[in-house]
């Protein structure tokens, strides 16, 4: 017990006890290998989203190119 709070409750809510603390002191304590594993996991989770955004942006660029070509008379436009 700590100030009337059971240890189990502290472990349940305390970021440091749960291993999710992100304070600078805690980050310095984390071994480099563990940091790399965390970053790999984070990038693996984000990569599909970034790929989807890139795909959508490429599609938008192609649509804009077609629209510009059509508005320029369909031939010989500066944006083709």
C-alpha positions as CSV (number, residue, x, y, z in Angstrom):
1,X,0.0,0.0,0.0
2,X,1.1,3.5,-0.8
3,X,-0.9,6.3,0.9
4,X,-3.9,4.1,1.1
5,X,-3.7,3.0,-2.6
6,X,-3.2,-0.7,-3.3
7,X,0.0,-1.6,-5.2
8,X,-2.2,-3.3,-7.9
9,X,-4.0,0.0,-8.5
10,X,-0.8,1.9,-8.8
11,X,0.6,-0.7,-11.3
12,X,-2.7,-0.5,-13.3
13,X,-2.6,3.3,-13.7
14,X,1.0,4.3,-13.4
15,X,2.7,4.7,-16.9
16,X,6.1,3.9,-15.5
17,X,4.8,0.7,-13.7
18,X,3.0,-0.3,-16.9
19,X,6.2,0.3,-19.0
20,X,4.5,3.0,-21.1
21,X,6.0,6.1,-19.5
22,X,7.4,8.5,-22.1
23,X,9.2,11.0,-19.8
24,X,12.8,11.9,-20.8
25,X,14.3,10.1,-17.8
26,X,12.5,6.9,-18.7
27,X,13.4,7.1,-22.4
28,X,17.1,7.4,-21.5
29,X,16.7,4.1,-19.4
30,X,15.3,2.1,-22.3
31,X,18.0,0.1,-24.1
32,X,18.7,1.0,-27.8
33,X,17.5,-2.4,-29.0
34,X,14.1,-2.0,-27.3
35,X,13.8,1.5,-28.7
36,X,14.5,0.2,-32.2
37,X,11.9,-2.6,-31.7
38,X,9.3,0.1,-30.6
39,X,10.1,2.3,-33.6
40,X,9.9,-0.7,-36.0
41,X,6.5,-1.5,-34.6
42,X,5.4,2.1,-34.8
43,X,6.5,2.4,-38.4
44,X,4.9,-0.9,-39.3
45,X,1.6,0.4,-38.0
46,X,1.9,3.8,-39.8
47,X,3.3,2.6,-43.2
48,X,-0.1,1.3,-44.6
49,X,-1.7,4.6,-43.8
50,X,1.1,6.6,-45.4
51,X,0.9,4.3,-48.5
52,X,-2.9,4.9,-48.7
53,X,-2.4,8.7,-48.5
54,X,0.3,8.6,-51.2
55,X,-2.0,6.5,-53.5
56,X,-4.9,8.9,-53.0
57,X,-2.6,11.9,-53.7
58,X,-1.3,10.4,-56.9
59,X,-4.9,9.7,-58.0
60,X,-5.8,13.3,-57.3
61,X,-2.8,14.6,-59.3
62,X,-3.8,12.4,-62.3
63,X,-7.4,13.7,-62.1
64,X,-6.1,17.3,-62.0
65,X,-3.9,16.7,-65.0
66,X,-6.8,15.4,-67.0
67,X,-9.0,18.3,-66.0
68,X,-6.4,20.8,-67.0
69,X,-5.9,19.1,-70.3
70,X,-9.6,19.2,-71.0
71,X,-9.9,22.9,-70.0
72,X,-7.0,23.7,-72.3
73,X,-8.8,22.3,-75.3
74,X,-7.5,18.8,-75.1
75,X,-4.3,19.2,-77.0
76,X,-1.0,21.0,-76.8
77,X,-1.6,22.3,-73.3
78,X,1.3,23.3,-71.1
79,X,0.4,20.8,-68.4
80,X,0.3,17.6,-70.6
